[in-house]
Amino acid sequence: MPQSVQPNTQQAALWNDASGKAWVEMQPILDGVLAPLASLVVDAGDPGKGGDVLDIGCGAGATTLAMARRVGNGGRCVGLDISRPLVARATERARVEAVANASFEVGDAQAYAFKSGRFDAVVSRFGVMFFDDPGAAFANIRGAARRGGKLAFVAWRGPRENDFMTTAARAAAPFLPQAPVPDPDAPGQFAFADGARVRRILEGERLVVSQSRTGGRAVSDRRGSSDDICHPAGAGRRCVARGRPGDGRKDHRGLACCIQAFRGGRKGSFHCRLLAGHRAGLKVV
C-alpha cells in the first residue's frame, strides 16, 4: 500500500518521538487497561471468518492481533500506524506470538493510497482522532472498504469524563507556563468528544452510522508509581523540563504534586464512544 502525500506532520513528529516511545515502553500496562474497549471494537467490526480487516492507528498491535485471531487463518488483519516505533513493536509481537495473518505498515490513513474496496472491515481503537482533516481521512478510509463493509471504532469522550488522563496535568498546572486554551476540535485524544460532530463527519462521507454507544468504566485502583508519572511524555516530566530557569525547587514541587495525585489511591474512570456503521453501499455497525 504506497503512501501518497504527507499530511499530519505534527502528529507524525510526535508519534515518532516521545509519544511513540512512551507507548512502546508502557505497552503492557496500556493494553491491559484498554483491553475491554479493544474487545468491543473487535466484536463490532468482526467481518466473520476469512475476512480482510484494516486497523487504523494500530499502535503496538493489540487490536490487530486480536482481530487476526478472530478472522482465522483464511483472513487477514493489516495494522497501519504513523509511528515507526509502534509498528516495529507490533511486528515483533506478531512474530513472537506466531500470528502469521497479521501484518503492519507505517503510514497515515488520511493519505494512504489504499487499493479500492480491499477490506471487509475497518476498525480502530483510539486511532482516528488525530487527523488534521478528518473528512478527507474518512473519505480515504471509505474507499479502502468494499461496499457493505463494516467500520467500527472507539474514541475518547471529553477530558472532564476521563480524569485518569488529566489528573497529573491538573496537578502540575500551577508549576508550568500557562498553556493556551486548546481547540476542542484540534487533532488529539479528545478531538472526537463531540458525538454530533463525529456523526456529521461520518455522514458527510456517506458512512451510515447504525450504532453509537457511550459508556465508561473505573480504572484499576492500582497505585501509580513515580515511573508512571515521570514518563518522558507525562506531565511530571514536563514540570522539570518546562519550569522557569533557575527555579528547580519549584519544578520539583510540581513533580511531587503529580506523584502525590497518583499515589493518593483515588480511583479514576474513563469514558469513550463506540461508533459503528457501514459504507453507503461500508457498513458502520
N, C-alpha and C positions, 0 to 999 in steps of 0.2 A: 504494500500500500504506500505509494510515494507521497511525499509531502509537497504541497504547492507553496503558497505564500506563507509568511510567518507573522501572525498577529500575536497578541497577548505576550508581548516581550517582557513586561514587568513580572508577570506570573512565571514565565519561563526562567527568568533570572532567580526569582525567589525559590522555586521548587528544585532548581539545580544547585542551590547553595544551602543556606541554613535550614529552610523548612524541609527540603527533601532529605537532608542528612538527619534531621531530628526524627522524622517519621521512620526512617530506616532503623535508627537506634532504638526507638520506642515501639517498634512493630509488634512484639508480643503483647505489650500492655494495651495498645490501641486496638488490636484485633480482638482481644478479649472483651474490652468494653463495648465495641461496636458489633460483636457477633450477632446479637438478636436482630439488629437492623439489617445486617447483611443477609440474614435468613429471610427476612421479609422481601427483600429485593429479588432474591433467587426464586422464592415461591411465586411472586407476582410476574416475573419475567420468564419463567420456565417455558420454553417452546416445545418441550417433550423430547423424548429420546431421539438422538440423531440430529438435533437442532444445531444451527450455527449462530453463535452469540457474540456480540461485541460488548465489552465492558469499558465504559468511558471513565477516565480518571482512575485507573485500576489500582494506583498506589503500589503497595508491596504485594498485591496479588491475591488477597484472601477471597474476594468475591469471584474473581476469575477462576480460581482453583475450585471453589465450591460449585460454580456453575458447570465447569468442565466435568466434574464428577457426576453432576445431575444429568447432563445430556448423554453421558456414556461414551464409549469408545467410537461409536458411529458419528458422534457430533464433535463440535469444537468450540472453544471459547478463546477469543483474542482479547487480551488486555492492552489498552492504549493509554499512555500517560506522557505528560510533558517532561517528567522528571527522570533523567538518566539514572540517578542513584536508586530510585524506587523501582524502575524497570529492571535494573541489574539484580536487585534483591528478589524481585518476583520471579525472574528467570531462574535464579539459583534455587528458590523454593520449589518450583515445578520440577527441577531436576532431582533434588533430594527426595521429594515426595512421590516421584515417579508418576506424575500426571502428564502423560505424553500428549494428550489432546488439548493442553493449554499452552498458549504462546503469548509473547509480549513484545510490544513495539513502542519505540519512542515517537511521540507525535502529538499534535494539537488537533483535537476533533473539530475545531472550528474551521480549519483549513485543509484537513487531510483529504487527499484525493482517493476516496473510497471507490471501490467497484460498485456500480449501481445495483441496488437490490440484492446485495450479497447475504445479508444477515436476516435470520428468522426472528431475532430479538436483540434489543439494545438495552443494557442495564447500567446502573451506576449507583455506587454507594458513596455519596457526598463528593461527586466528581464533576458536577455540571454547573456549579455556582461561580466559576472563575473566568468565564468568557467575557471579553470586553464588548462583544456584540452577540448576546445570546440568541437573537433572532437568526442571525447568519449561521451560528453554530448549530441550532436545531434544524435549520433548513438543510445543512450539510449532512447532519446525522440522519435526517429523514430519508435522504437519498440513498444512504447506505443500507436501509432496511427494505425488505421486499414488501409488496402490497399486502396488508393484513398482518404484518409483523408486529410484535409487541415492543413497547417501550415502558420501562419501569425504573424509577429512580427514587432515592430518598435524599432530602435536603434539609438542612437545619432551619428551624423557625428563628425567632428573634433572639438577641443576646440576653434580654431580660428573662427569657424562658430557659436559658442554658447557662445557669450560674457556674457550672463546673468549668466552663471555658473562660469565664470572666472574673473569677474570684481573685486570682493573682494580679491581674491588670488593675482591678479596682483598688486592691491593697497597695499597689506600687504607685498609683497615680500621683499622690502628693509629692513624690520624690523624683518625678520625671518632668522634663519640659512639657508644657501644656501642648497637647496634640490638637489638631484641627478637628472639628466635628465631622465624622465620617459621612459620606454619601451612602444612604442605606441601599441604593441600587448598584453601587460600585462592585466590581469583581471581588469576591471574598467569601468567607464561610457563611455569612448571613445575607448574601445577595438575593436569596430566594425566600426570605422571611415572609414577604407579602404574597399570600396564596393567590390573590386575584391577579397580581402582576404575572405570576408564573403561568396561570391559566391563559392570560392574554397572549403571552409569548408562544405558548404551545399551539393554541388555536389559530394564531396568526400564521403559523407554518403548517396548517392543515394536519395537526396532530389532535386526534379526538380523545379528550380526557374522559375515561369511563369510570375511574375510581380516584378519589382524593381522600386520603386519611391523615389525620393528625393524631399524635399521641406522644407519650413521654414515659420515662421510667427513671427510677432512682439510680444514681451511680453508686457503685460499691462504696461502703464507708471505710475502705482501706485507707489508713492514714498516709498522706503523701510524704515522700521523703524529700530532703533538700536536693537530691539528684534530679528528681522530677521537676522541681520548681526552678532550679538553676540551669535548666536545659538551655543550650545556645539559642533556641527560638523562643524562650519563655520570658515572661515579664520580669522575673527576678534577675535574670542575666542582663536585661536592658537597664535595670536600676543601676548596675555597676557601669555598664558601657556608656550610658547616655546621661549620667549625672553631671552636675556642674563641675568644671575643672577645679581641682584643689579642694573639693568638698567630699572626699571619700568617706568621711564619717557619716554624712547624711545618706550617701549612696548605700552604705551597708545597713543603715537603719531601714531603708526601704526594702532591701533584700530580706532583712529579718521579718518585716511585716508580711512579705509574700510567703515566707516559710511558715509563719505562725498561722496565716489564714488557712493553710492546708493541714497543719498539724492539729488544728482545733477539733478534728474528728467530725465536723458537720457534714451531713450527707448532702450531696449535690443532686441535681437532676438534669436530664436533657430532654428536649422536645424537638421533634422533627416532623416532616411531612412526606408521606409516600404518595407519589403520583404514578398512575399507570394508565395506559390507554393504547391507541393504535394509530397507525398512519391512515389517512383518509383514503382509504383504499389500500399504514403502520398501526397496529392495534396497541394503544396506550391502555394497560389494564389497571 
